[in-house]
Amino acid sequence: MKITVETTVAVPIEEVWRAYTTPEEIKQWNTASDDWHTTAATVDLRVGGAFSSWMEAKDGSKGFDFAGIYTNVVKHKLIEYSFGDRAAQVEFADGPKGVKVRVTFDSESTHPVEQQRDGWQAILNSFARHVEARR
């Protein structure tokens, strides 16, 4: 099953793209809640390139590596990647109210669909707040 989340960010596409694809930026916004953070991130933004974000609870009780391989990259438009046996697509569309960022990803069977949607949406909301706050 595919799940889609989206947000609109009221900044130029160049800033949105940079914040989404730069390791130092990713570490600042890649969290679903205040008690988690991303302590390390790598990005090799090209087809066949790898990415990784180490996400962990701030109390150190648990963590995981969200990692995968880019399968399609169109600057300022599209990023597609695989992670394990799943895939995701991130679309960037410039519009009158800003840049719409839409993420569509394959669900997994461990957690309820609503929990997955809510978690990915929370991360995307964190992204939008981060980018807009820099202005």
Secondary structure, 3 states (H helix, E strand, C coil): CEEEEEEEECCCHHHHHHHHHCHHHHHHHCCCCCCEEEEEEEECCCCCCEEEEEEEECCCCCEEEEEEEEEEEECCCEEEEEECCEEEEEEEEEECCEEEEEEEEECCCCCCHHHHHHHHHHHHHHHHHHHHHCC
